């Protein structure tokens, strides 16, 4: 793995991180939903392309392995809070998703203490994130009075429910693997 910090994949990941406060400002302060949705779409695209380019160009790095999922989690948590504040999603979705991340965060600390590195993101873990990143803009668009709002509502909830299910399933799998790493380290 190349350890060069200054790569296009890492730049895309950092760009996605800058989108977080921009999304909050657009969605909460301005109620500029179309622009907020555009930020979410760009965030989803950079999430796809940063990993794809890193692998294709042999620019995978430890920095990217740590930064990408951290920004993904921050994006999801921030978007959940914003959508909750806008009455788009119920509290139970936030509790499930953030609860999963909190448990895995504690597990990651325990793994580090046991001398294990962090878990590698799986394809299903990425799929869970993609489903949620598709769901959020659609659920925000469903709030509009456009002719597409009903389609956005149904499609957004389909992605959201599938994303929550995958997020919890992969969380269980990550937890199981992490627990085995800790047990094997003793």
Order of alpha helices (4+ residues) and beta strands (2+ residues): alpha-alpha-alpha-alpha-alpha-alpha
